[in-house]
Amino acid sequence: MKTIYKYPLKMTLDKQIIEIPMTGQIVDFAFQDDDPFIWMLFDKLFEGHNQKVIINIRGTGHDVSPETQIYFKSAHVAGFVWHLFYGYDTSGFDPVHFVKQNPNIAIPLTH
């Protein structure tokens, strides 16, 4: 079964790292009351098998971190346009070990 969760983000130019279940997918980025949020879709089958996602919010003209080269969406707030970029922190993840420990779970080949 799939579920959508809402994650609060900080309005900062520093990278943010959130832990989500594997196969989590960002489905929206927006501001509520001037605070940034992302909504993510998960398959509950993967709860307890987490991955780290690196999030960067950048303004127009700002540099984009090499860790977060995947563009998702832009959002407007208070006269400014902010752009959400993300990437995956794969350090410490061993897919062979995961498959051996979870033989009945099929892992998608792409995010």
MORAJO-V69447 format. One record per residue. N is the residue number from 0. PHI is phi in whole degrees, -180 to 180 (999 if undefined). NEAR is the number of other ideal C-beta (glycine too) atoms within 8 Angstrom. Layout:
n=N phi=PHI near=NEAR
n=N phi=PHI near=NEAR
This chain:
n=0 phi=999 near=5
n=1 phi=-102 near=7
n=2 phi=-139 near=7
n=3 phi=-103 near=9
n=4 phi=-120 near=7
n=5 phi=-108 near=7
n=6 phi=-118 near=10
n=7 phi=-76 near=7
n=8 phi=-116 near=11
n=9 phi=-96 near=7
n=10 phi=-86 near=7
n=11 phi=-145 near=6
n=12 phi=-88 near=7
n=13 phi=-76 near=5
n=14 phi=-69 near=9
n=15 phi=-124 near=10
n=16 phi=-117 near=9
n=17 phi=-122 near=8
n=18 phi=-103 near=7
n=19 phi=-134 near=11
n=20 phi=-62 near=13
n=21 phi=-54 near=9
n=22 phi=71 near=10
n=23 phi=-60 near=12
n=24 phi=-135 near=8
n=25 phi=-72 near=12
n=26 phi=-114 near=7
n=27 phi=-162 near=7
n=28 phi=-139 near=11
n=29 phi=-158 near=8
n=30 phi=-108 near=11
n=31 phi=-127 near=6
n=32 phi=51 near=4
n=33 phi=68 near=7
n=34 phi=-107 near=9
n=35 phi=-82 near=15
n=36 phi=-141 near=12
n=37 phi=-123 near=12
n=38 phi=-114 near=13
n=39 phi=-127 near=12
n=40 phi=-104 near=9
n=41 phi=-127 near=15
n=42 phi=-96 near=8
n=43 phi=-60 near=9
n=44 phi=-59 near=6
n=45 phi=-96 near=12
n=46 phi=-58 near=7
n=47 phi=93 near=5
n=48 phi=-115 near=10
n=49 phi=-96 near=8
n=50 phi=-133 near=13
n=51 phi=-99 near=9
n=52 phi=-114 near=14
n=53 phi=-98 near=14
n=54 phi=-114 near=14
n=55 phi=-133 near=14
n=56 phi=-107 near=12
n=57 phi=-127 near=11
n=58 phi=-86 near=9
n=59 phi=-59 near=6
n=60 phi=91 near=3
n=61 phi=-82 near=7
n=62 phi=-71 near=4
n=63 phi=-106 near=9
n=64 phi=-66 near=11
n=65 phi=-63 near=5
n=66 phi=-74 near=9
n=67 phi=-128 near=13
n=68 phi=-89 near=9
n=69 phi=-90 near=7
n=70 phi=-81 near=7
n=71 phi=-112 near=8
n=72 phi=-167 near=8
n=73 phi=-110 near=7
n=74 phi=-141 near=11
n=75 phi=-108 near=8
n=76 phi=-155 near=9
n=77 phi=50 near=4
n=78 phi=81 near=4
n=79 phi=-115 near=7
n=80 phi=-112 near=8
n=81 phi=-117 near=13
n=82 phi=-120 near=11
n=83 phi=-98 near=16
n=84 phi=-121 near=15
n=85 phi=-148 near=12
n=86 phi=-158 near=11
n=87 phi=-111 near=9
n=88 phi=-91 near=10
n=89 phi=-96 near=6
n=90 phi=-65 near=4
n=91 phi=85 near=4
n=92 phi=-99 near=7
n=93 phi=-116 near=6
n=94 phi=-63 near=7
n=95 phi=-65 near=6
n=96 phi=-61 near=7
n=97 phi=-61 near=11
n=98 phi=-65 near=10
n=99 phi=-64 near=7
n=100 phi=-79 near=6
n=101 phi=-134 near=8
n=102 phi=-66 near=6
n=103 phi=-94 near=3
n=104 phi=-105 near=9
n=105 phi=-90 near=3
n=106 phi=-100 near=9
n=107 phi=-65 near=6
n=108 phi=-81 near=3
n=109 phi=-132 near=3
n=110 phi=-90 near=5
